Amino acid sequence: MTELTERTQAPYLAEAFLRDGHWHLRVTNCADAPEVADLEGLTVTLGPTDEDGFPEASLNSRLAESGFTLAPPEHSGPAVAGEWQRADEDQPWTAGCYPLPDGAA
């Protein structure tokens, strides 16, 4: 299995975006090593949330329910590890993420 080091890109990229009044969470494989990231991708839609603005807590909860966690701070990825961010107002929020260990979801 490919070892992930501090400078290795996160094997998955989580994207959150608002469309038609609902937040959507998409997780896509961004790893070159299939033994590290064997899921091509998934998309889930969140129901209405009580959170104003960006629903970070709801997205993180749904991410965990789907078997993923934000990249731990000691790893780097396509985004700042462990944090949601976006480059521009019209871009989706993104965060590097990792699969949860088996049985952790």
HELIX and SHEET records of a PDB file:
HELIX    1   1 GLU A   56  GLU A   65  1                                  10    
SHEET    1   A 5 GLY A  41  THR A  45  0                                        
SHEET    2   A 5 HIS A  22  ASN A  29 -1                                        
SHEET    3   A 5 TYR A  12  ARG A  19 -1                                        
SHEET    4   A 5 TRP A  93  PRO A  99 -1                                        
SHEET    5   A 5 PHE A  68  LEU A  70 -1                                        
END                                                                             
